[in-house]
Amino acid sequence: MKVNLEILSSAYLLGEKSIDSLRIKELVPQMMVRRRLTKASKIAVELLAMVEHFEEGRIVCGSSFGELEVTANILNAIKDEQPLSPTDFQNSVCNTAVSYLSILYHNHHEILTISSGDKTSLNVLKAGALKAMDGDILLLLCFETLDIPDIEQVNHCINYLESGVALVVRVTKEEATFCIQKSEVKGIPNSISEMLYVAQQAQEMQTPIVEVIL
């Protein structure tokens, strides 16, 4: 089965260590709320501000590693026999970023979070295509935040430790203008590759329509 998705808007962020251009103070003026946000939450907020044609609605979000920094903090606290941070515990789930997004923008619609290793962004596109078949406009998100202490001991192939991609999509009966592939950008996490490719192609086309094979 094939579903064609029109890309209404797209954005992406790549940082070798961190994404320094985030406007988090401007986008989240409440200091107490801002202090609780994870790296991924800040990326999600920035991406939402960058895309168009989406104010509220259903979201499909994907991450292979999830809130890695928070998880590492919890594991280190356990190892050192220290008390666990309540904030870290609260933020340790895979849907933390989109949950903060829904709270900040009063979005009461469905959120689906996907984590499936290197196939994460491909599965986000497939899930988005299925859910968009009822005519809704959806926001698709993928992120990775891998810059934790000693990451170099296990990481030998990822150059961009922080990354995020956002697509605003809807189903169309028009012919597809391109198919899903992996991005040619070297050193990105495999888990964002297909979404990044779609975003890059969309920004070069007047009417970007991607074919999604389910």
C-alpha positions as CSV (number, residue, x, y, z in Angstrom):
1,M,0.0,0.0,0.0
2,K,1.2,3.5,-0.9
3,V,0.3,6.8,0.7
4,N,1.4,10.1,-0.7
5,L,2.1,12.8,1.9
6,E,2.3,16.5,1.0
7,I,5.0,18.2,3.0
8,L,3.4,21.5,4.0
9,S,6.4,22.7,6.0
10,S,9.7,21.3,7.2
11,A,12.7,22.2,9.5
12,Y,15.7,20.6,10.9
13,L,18.6,21.3,13.3
14,L,22.0,19.7,13.5
15,G,24.7,20.3,16.2
16,E,28.0,18.6,16.5
17,K,27.9,19.0,20.3
18,S,24.8,21.1,20.9
19,I,22.4,23.3,19.0
20,D,23.5,26.8,20.0
21,S,20.9,28.8,18.0
22,L,17.9,27.8,20.1
23,R,15.6,30.7,21.1
24,I,14.3,29.0,24.2
25,K,14.2,32.2,26.4
26,E,12.1,33.9,23.8
27,L,9.8,30.9,23.1
28,V,9.4,29.8,26.8
29,P,9.4,33.0,28.8
30,Q,8.4,31.3,32.1
31,M,11.7,30.7,33.8
32,M,10.5,27.9,36.1
33,V,9.0,26.0,33.2
34,R,12.1,26.6,31.0
35,R,14.4,25.2,33.7
36,R,12.6,21.9,33.7
37,L,12.9,21.3,29.9
38,T,15.2,18.6,28.6
39,K,17.5,19.1,25.6
40,A,15.1,17.3,23.5
41,S,12.2,19.4,24.7
42,K,14.0,22.6,23.8
43,I,14.7,21.2,20.3
44,A,11.0,20.3,19.9
45,V,9.9,23.8,20.9
46,E,12.4,25.4,18.5
47,L,11.3,23.1,15.6
48,L,7.6,23.9,16.2
49,A,8.4,27.6,16.0
50,M,10.3,27.0,12.7
51,V,7.5,25.2,10.9
52,E,4.3,26.6,9.4
53,H,0.7,25.4,9.0
54,F,0.6,23.7,12.4
55,E,-0.7,25.3,15.6
56,E,-2.3,22.2,17.3
57,G,-3.2,18.7,16.2
58,R,-1.9,15.2,16.3
59,I,1.8,14.5,16.7
60,V,4.0,11.5,15.8
61,C,7.4,11.7,17.5
62,G,10.4,9.4,17.3
63,S,13.7,8.9,19.0
64,S,16.0,5.9,19.2
65,F,17.8,6.9,22.4
66,G,15.1,9.1,24.0
67,E,16.2,11.2,27.0
68,L,19.7,9.9,27.1
69,E,21.2,12.5,29.4
70,V,18.4,12.2,32.0
71,T,18.7,8.4,31.9
72,A,22.5,8.6,32.4
73,N,21.9,11.0,35.4
74,I,19.6,8.4,37.0
75,L,22.0,5.5,36.4
76,N,25.0,7.5,37.8
77,A,22.9,8.4,40.9
78,I,22.1,4.8,41.5
79,K,25.8,3.8,40.9
80,D,26.9,6.4,43.4
81,E,24.2,5.6,45.9
82,Q,22.8,9.1,45.7
83,P,19.2,10.3,45.8
84,L,17.4,10.4,42.5
85,S,16.4,13.8,41.2
86,P,12.6,14.0,41.0
87,T,12.9,16.1,37.8
88,D,15.2,13.6,36.2
89,F,12.8,10.8,37.1
90,Q,9.9,12.8,35.7
91,N,11.8,13.5,32.5
92,S,13.1,10.0,31.8
93,V,10.4,8.8,29.5
94,C,10.5,8.8,25.7
95,N,7.5,11.1,25.3
96,T,8.9,13.9,27.6
97,A,9.7,16.3,24.8
98,V,6.3,16.1,23.1
99,S,4.5,16.1,26.4
100,Y,6.1,19.5,27.3
101,L,5.2,20.7,23.8
102,S,1.5,19.8,24.4
103,I,1.5,21.5,27.8
104,L,3.2,24.7,26.6
105,Y,0.8,25.1,23.6
106,H,-2.3,23.6,25.1
107,N,-2.5,20.9,22.5
108,H,-5.0,18.2,23.7
109,H,-4.7,16.0,20.6
110,E,-3.3,12.5,20.3
111,I,0.5,12.0,20.6
112,L,2.2,8.8,19.5
113,T,5.9,8.2,20.4
114,I,8.0,5.7,18.5
115,S,11.4,4.2,19.3
116,S,12.7,1.5,16.9
117,G,16.4,1.9,16.6
118,D,17.8,2.9,13.2
119,K,14.3,2.6,11.6
120,T,12.8,5.2,13.9
121,S,12.3,8.0,11.4
122,L,11.1,5.6,8.7
123,N,8.5,4.3,11.1
124,V,7.5,7.8,12.1
125,L,6.8,8.5,8.4
126,K,4.8,5.3,8.1
127,A,2.7,5.9,11.2
128,G,2.2,9.5,10.1
129,A,0.9,8.4,6.7
130,L,-1.5,6.0,8.3
131,K,-2.9,8.5,10.7
132,A,-3.1,11.3,8.1
133,M,-5.4,9.2,6.0
134,D,-8.4,10.7,7.7
135,G,-7.5,14.1,6.3
136,D,-5.9,15.7,9.4
137,I,-2.7,17.7,9.2
138,L,0.0,16.1,11.4
139,L,3.3,17.1,12.9
140,L,6.0,14.5,12.6
141,L,9.1,14.9,14.9
142,C,12.4,13.1,15.3
143,F,15.2,14.0,17.7
144,E,18.4,12.6,19.3
145,T,20.4,14.2,22.1
146,L,23.5,12.1,22.6
147,D,26.0,14.5,24.2
148,I,26.6,12.9,27.6
149,P,29.8,12.6,29.6
150,D,32.2,10.0,28.0
151,I,30.0,9.5,25.0
152,E,33.2,9.2,22.9
153,Q,34.0,5.9,24.6
154,V,31.1,4.3,22.7
155,N,30.4,6.6,19.8
156,H,32.7,6.2,16.8
157,C,30.4,7.2,13.8
158,I,28.0,10.0,14.9
159,N,29.3,13.5,14.3
160,Y,26.1,15.3,15.1
161,L,25.2,14.5,18.7
162,E,22.2,16.8,18.8
163,S,19.6,16.7,16.0
164,G,16.0,17.2,15.3
165,V,13.6,17.2,12.3
166,A,10.0,18.3,11.9
167,L,7.6,17.8,9.1
168,V,4.0,19.1,8.8
169,V,2.1,16.7,6.5
170,R,-1.2,15.8,5.1
171,V,-2.4,13.1,2.7
172,T,-2.8,14.0,-1.0
173,K,-4.1,12.3,-4.1
174,E,-1.5,14.1,-6.2
175,E,1.4,12.2,-7.7
176,A,4.5,11.9,-5.5
177,T,7.5,14.0,-6.5
178,F,10.1,11.9,-4.6
179,C,10.5,8.7,-2.6
180,I,11.9,8.1,0.9
181,Q,15.7,7.6,1.0
182,K,18.4,8.0,3.6
183,S,20.0,11.4,3.9
184,E,23.5,11.9,2.4
185,V,24.6,13.9,5.3
186,K,27.5,12.0,6.9
187,G,27.7,11.5,10.6
188,I,24.0,11.9,11.5
189,P,22.2,9.3,13.7
190,N,20.6,6.7,11.5
191,S,17.4,7.1,13.4
192,I,16.7,10.6,11.9
193,S,18.1,9.8,8.4
194,E,14.9,9.3,6.4
195,M,13.1,12.3,8.0
196,L,16.1,14.5,7.4
197,Y,16.1,13.4,3.7
198,V,12.5,14.3,3.3
199,A,13.0,17.7,5.0
200,Q,15.9,18.5,2.7
201,Q,14.1,17.5,-0.4
202,A,11.0,19.5,0.7
203,Q,13.0,22.7,1.1
204,E,14.1,22.4,-2.5
205,M,10.7,21.7,-4.1
206,Q,7.7,23.9,-4.8
207,T,5.2,21.1,-4.1
208,P,7.0,18.4,-2.2
209,I,5.0,15.1,-2.1
210,V,6.7,12.0,-0.7
211,E,5.6,8.4,-1.4
212,V,5.3,6.3,1.7
213,I,5.2,2.6,1.2
214,L,3.4,0.9,4.2
